[in-house]
């Protein structure tokens, strides 16, 4: 079966009031970026829909790319014929004959958008269904719970027939919810948190803390690969900020408060991330924390750690179980990269018994005792290297040479 176009549906939430034009403009830009590998494809929007005209391009690869675009709720491959009864009946029969398995029950759902068409919607249901039914001895009409529903959309310029409504990623188009910083460790959780944040329309810049020479180049390469994968879903390159954390982490480890090491490290990371966020006008911080998963993710620990942050903390995984997170990681193709055995800075100097209930006053007192603490924070910010990474290229682009992707 050769399809002519694909119809994309946005959903209702962001189609209301003043949000509608912003949403549609962002959605159009997302589709435009995603369709670059398919130069023959054209597209335009109608009320609550977008039409992707294939112009001879195979529909499968185009569908696969569009399904991963945030903001699209569902999509359907469509056959287009002239708005004439005989052409519509012939196309409907051709569709049934092309199915790998003939359904036991079906219904026709016709919609007459072109009021000058000589047959009404209800009449078309009978005219099309009655053309199909005699060809199949064991098939019946079921108007309530059909195995297959053939939709016929009659417009003046053409009639569109389709029977599949394929779920897509949903959410909001990239950049419709503002900008945030993603703390990207290289483990399983943070890329999933990034994907969920992108799904809600956030523009992301990733932040990774490394501790050379204690951490390897392979650990950083892993994070770059994960960033590229996230950029596939965003549709644009993503900035990755590589923060040198060795000196500050070493000072924290030598503060003689082994059980508070993780708490102190996390607070330092948030301080640095907030300064980086201010530089790029980001208004939130996304983390991969899941309640109770590790010592630093108890409610008491998150309370003490989060006290240093002035920006909103966004925690998409907070109530998820580990298996739920792993399932999403497999779905978005980050899991195999995340489990590569290259240590990040969070696994260094790991205490035997990290505190699950740190005292805020004690933590603040330890921080004040660390020599040159504020200067070390500033040095980490100033020493940060920023690269721009894209899913469709393996080279890195230094941020000062980047195009205006955002």
C-alpha positions in Angstrom: 0.0 0.0 0.0 1.5 3.3 -1.1 0.6 6.2 1.2 0.5 9.8 0.1 0.8 11.6 3.4 1.0 11.4 7.2 -1.4 13.3 9.4 0.0 14.5 12.8 -2.3 15.3 15.7 -1.2 17.7 18.5 -3.7 17.0 21.3 -5.9 19.5 23.1 -4.1 20.9 26.1 -1.9 23.5 24.4 -4.4 24.3 21.6 -6.4 26.6 23.9 -6.3 30.4 24.0 -3.1 32.3 23.5 -0.8 29.2 23.7 -2.0 27.8 20.4 0.1 29.8 17.9 3.2 29.4 20.0 2.7 25.7 20.2 2.0 25.4 16.4 5.0 27.5 15.5 7.3 25.4 17.6 5.8 22.2 16.3 6.3 23.3 12.7 10.0 24.1 13.5 10.4 20.6 15.1 9.0 18.9 12.0 11.1 21.0 9.7 14.3 20.0 11.5 13.3 16.3 11.7 12.5 16.2 7.9 15.9 17.4 6.7 17.0 13.9 5.8 13.9 13.6 3.6 14.2 16.5 1.1 11.2 15.5 -1.0 8.8 15.7 1.9 6.7 18.8 2.3 4.3 19.8 5.2 1.7 22.3 6.2 -0.6 22.8 9.1 -4.4 23.0 9.5 -6.5 23.5 12.6 -5.2 21.0 15.2 -3.3 19.0 12.6 -0.3 18.9 10.4 -0.1 17.2 7.1 3.2 15.7 5.9 3.1 15.1 2.1 5.5 12.2 1.2 5.9 13.0 -2.5 7.1 9.5 -3.2 9.2 9.0 -0.1 8.6 5.7 1.8 6.4 6.3 4.7 8.1 4.0 7.2 11.3 6.0 8.0 9.4 9.2 8.0 6.9 7.7 10.5 9.7 6.4 12.7 11.2 9.9 13.0 7.9 11.7 13.6 6.9 9.3 16.3 9.8 10.5 18.4 9.0 14.2 18.1 7.6 15.7 21.3 4.3 17.5 20.9 2.8 14.9 18.5 0.1 12.8 20.2 -0.7 10.4 17.3 -0.2 10.0 13.6 -1.8 8.2 10.7 -0.5 7.2 7.2 -3.1 8.4 4.7 -4.3 7.5 1.2 -5.6 10.4 -0.9 -8.1 10.1 -3.7 -10.4 12.5 -5.6 -13.6 13.4 -3.8 -15.7 11.2 -6.0 -17.8 8.3 -4.8 -16.3 5.7 -7.1 -12.7 6.7 -6.3 -13.5 6.5 -2.5 -15.1 3.1 -2.8 -12.3 1.7 -4.9 -9.7 3.0 -2.4 -11.6 1.6 0.5 -11.7 -1.8 -1.1 -8.0 -1.6 -2.0 -7.2 -0.9 1.7 -9.1 -4.0 2.9 -7.3 -6.1 0.3 -3.9 -4.9 1.4 -4.3 -5.8 5.1 -2.2 -8.7 6.3 -5.3 -10.1 8.1 -8.9 -9.5 7.2 -10.7 -8.2 10.3 -13.7 -10.1 11.7 -15.6 -6.8 12.2 -15.3 -3.3 10.8 -17.0 0.1 10.5 -16.8 3.1 8.2 -16.6 6.5 9.8 -17.1 9.1 7.2 -16.8 12.9 7.8 -18.0 15.3 5.1 -15.9 18.5 5.5 -16.9 19.6 2.0 -20.7 20.3 2.3 -21.2 20.4 -1.5 -20.3 16.7 -1.7 -23.6 15.0 -2.9 -23.7 12.4 -0.1 -23.9 13.0 3.6 -21.6 11.4 6.3 -24.2 8.8 7.4 -25.0 7.9 3.8 -21.3 7.6 3.0 -20.9 5.1 5.8 -23.4 2.8 4.1 -22.2 3.5 0.5 -18.6 2.6 1.4 -19.3 -0.2 3.8 -21.8 -1.7 1.4 -19.2 -1.7 -1.3 -16.8 -3.6 1.0 -19.0 -6.1 2.8 -20.2 -8.3 -0.1 -16.5 -9.1 -0.9 -15.9 -10.8 2.4 -18.2 -13.6 3.5 -17.3 -13.8 7.2 -16.8 -10.1 7.9 -19.5 -8.2 9.8 -20.2 -4.5 10.6 -19.8 -3.6 14.3 -20.4 0.1 14.9 -19.6 0.0 18.6 -16.4 -2.1 19.0 -15.0 -2.8 15.5 -11.7 -4.6 15.0 -11.0 -2.0 12.2 -12.4 1.5 11.8 -11.9 2.9 8.3 -12.0 6.7 8.4 -13.0 8.8 5.4 -12.3 12.5 5.5 -14.0 14.2 2.6 -12.7 17.6 1.6 -13.1 19.7 -1.5 -9.5 19.3 -2.7 -9.4 15.5 -2.0 -10.6 12.7 0.3 -8.3 11.1 2.9 -8.7 7.5 4.0 -6.9 5.9 6.9 -7.4 3.2 9.5 -4.4 3.3 11.8 -3.9 5.8 14.6 -0.4 5.3 15.9 0.5 6.7 19.4 3.5 9.1 19.4 5.6 10.6 22.1 3.1 13.3 23.2 4.2 16.1 25.5 5.1 19.5 24.3 7.4 20.8 21.5 11.0 21.6 22.3 11.5 25.0 23.9 7.9 25.7 24.8 8.5 25.4 28.6 11.7 27.4 29.0 15.3 26.4 29.6 16.9 24.2 32.3 20.2 22.6 33.2 20.4 18.8 33.3 22.8 17.2 35.7 24.1 14.4 33.5 26.2 11.8 35.4 26.4 9.1 32.8 24.4 6.6 34.8 21.0 5.2 34.0 18.8 7.7 35.7 19.9 11.2 34.5 19.5 10.6 30.7 15.9 9.3 31.4 15.2 12.4 33.5 16.6 14.5 30.6 14.3 12.7 28.1 11.2 13.3 30.3 12.2 17.0 30.7 12.5 17.3 27.0 9.1 15.7 26.6 7.6 18.5 28.7 9.0 21.1 26.3 12.1 22.1 28.2 15.2 23.3 26.3 18.2 21.6 28.1 21.8 22.2 28.6 23.7 19.4 30.2 26.2 19.6 33.0 28.8 16.9 33.8 31.4 16.9 36.5 34.7 15.1 35.9 37.7 14.5 38.1 40.7 13.9 35.8 43.0 12.0 36.3 40.8 9.9 38.6 38.1 9.6 36.0 38.9 8.5 32.4 38.3 10.0 29.0 36.0 7.1 28.4 33.7 8.3 31.1 33.4 11.7 29.5 33.0 10.1 26.1 30.1 8.1 27.5 28.4 11.3 28.6 28.9 12.9 25.2 27.2 9.9 23.6 24.3 10.2 25.9 24.0 13.9 25.2 24.0 13.2 21.4 21.2 10.7 22.0 19.1 13.3 23.9 19.7 15.7 21.0 18.0 13.2 18.7 14.8 13.8 20.8 15.3 17.5 21.1 15.9 17.8 17.3 18.7 20.3 17.9 22.3 20.1 19.2 22.7 20.2 23.0 25.4 22.1 24.9 27.3 19.9 27.3 29.2 21.8 30.1 32.2 19.7 31.3 33.1 20.9 34.8 36.6 20.2 36.3 35.8 18.9 39.8 39.0 17.3 40.9 40.4 20.0 43.3 37.1 20.7 45.0 36.2 17.0 45.3 39.6 16.3 46.8 39.2 19.1 49.4 35.8 17.8 50.3 37.1 14.3 50.7 39.8 15.5 53.1 37.4 17.4 55.3 37.3 14.6 57.8 33.6 14.1 57.4 33.5 10.9 55.4 29.8 10.3 55.9 28.9 13.8 54.6 31.1 13.5 51.4 28.2 12.9 49.0 26.1 15.6 50.6 28.9 18.1 50.4 29.6 17.2 46.8 26.0 17.5 45.7 25.7 20.9 47.3 28.9 22.1 45.5 27.5 20.8 42.2 24.3 22.7 42.6 26.2 25.9 43.5 28.3 25.5 40.3 25.3 24.6 38.2 23.4 27.7 39.3 26.2 29.9 38.2 26.3 28.2 34.8 22.6 28.5 34.6 22.8 32.3 35.1 25.3 32.5 32.3 22.9 30.9 29.8 19.6 32.3 31.3 18.3 28.9 32.4 15.5 28.9 35.0 15.6 25.4 36.5 17.8 22.4 37.3 16.8 18.8 36.2 18.1 15.9 38.2 17.8 12.1 38.0 16.9 11.7 41.7 14.5 8.9 42.7 13.2 9.0 46.3 15.0 6.5 48.5 17.2 5.0 45.8 20.5 5.9 47.4 21.7 7.7 50.6 21.7 11.1 49.0 18.1 10.7 47.8 16.3 10.3 51.1 14.0 13.1 51.8 16.3 14.4 54.5 19.3 14.4 52.3 17.5 16.0 49.4 16.3 18.7 51.8 19.8 19.6 53.0 21.3 19.3 49.5 18.6 21.4 47.9 18.9 24.3 50.4 21.7 25.8 48.3 19.6 26.1 45.2 17.6 29.1 44.4 16.3 27.8 41.0 13.4 25.3 40.9 14.6 21.7 41.1 12.9 19.4 38.6 12.9 15.7 39.5 11.0 13.7 36.9 12.0 10.3 38.4 11.2 11.1 42.0 8.5 8.5 42.6 9.7 5.9 40.0 11.0 2.5 40.8 14.4 1.5 39.3 12.8 -1.0 36.9 10.5 1.7 35.6 13.5 3.9 34.9 15.4 1.0 33.2 12.4 0.3 30.9 12.4 3.9 29.7 16.2 3.9 29.3 15.8 0.8 27.1 13.0 2.5 25.1 15.0 5.7 24.4 18.2 3.7 23.7 20.4 5.1 26.5 20.6 2.0 28.7 23.4 0.2 27.0 25.6 3.3 27.0 24.7 4.1 30.6 25.9 0.7 31.9 29.3 0.9 30.3 31.9 0.4 33.2 33.5 3.8 33.2 33.5 5.5 36.6 32.3 9.1 37.0 33.3 11.5 39.8 30.3 10.4 42.0 31.8 7.0 42.5 35.1 8.4 43.8 35.8 8.7 47.5 32.5 6.9 48.1 32.0 6.6 51.9 31.3 3.2 53.5 28.3 4.7 55.4 27.0 7.8 53.8 24.6 9.8 55.9 20.9 9.4 55.1 19.9 12.1 57.6 22.5 14.9 57.4 22.2 17.9 59.7 22.1 21.2 57.9 24.0 23.1 60.5 26.8 20.5 60.6 27.0 20.5 56.8 27.3 24.3 56.6 29.9 24.3 59.3 32.0 21.8 57.4 31.7 23.8 54.2 32.9 27.0 56.0 35.9 25.1 57.3 37.1 24.0 53.8 39.9 26.4 52.8 39.2 28.5 49.7 35.8 26.9 49.2 34.2 29.8 47.4 37.3 30.3 45.2 37.3 26.6 44.3 33.6 26.9 43.3 34.5 29.9 41.1 37.5 28.1 39.6 35.3 25.2 38.6 32.9 27.5 36.9 35.6 29.4 35.0 37.4 26.2 34.0 34.2 24.6 32.5 34.6 23.5 28.9 31.4 23.7 26.8 30.8 21.6 23.6 27.9 21.4 21.3 26.8 17.9 20.5 24.4 16.6 17.8 22.9 13.2 17.2 23.6 13.3 13.5 27.3 14.0 13.7 30.2 12.5 15.6 32.3 15.7 15.7 32.1 18.3 18.4 31.5 21.9 17.8 32.9 24.4 20.2 30.1 26.6 21.5 31.7 29.9 20.4 31.4 28.7 16.8 27.9 27.4 17.0 25.1 28.4 14.8 22.0 30.0 16.2 20.2 26.7 17.0 18.2 28.1 19.8 
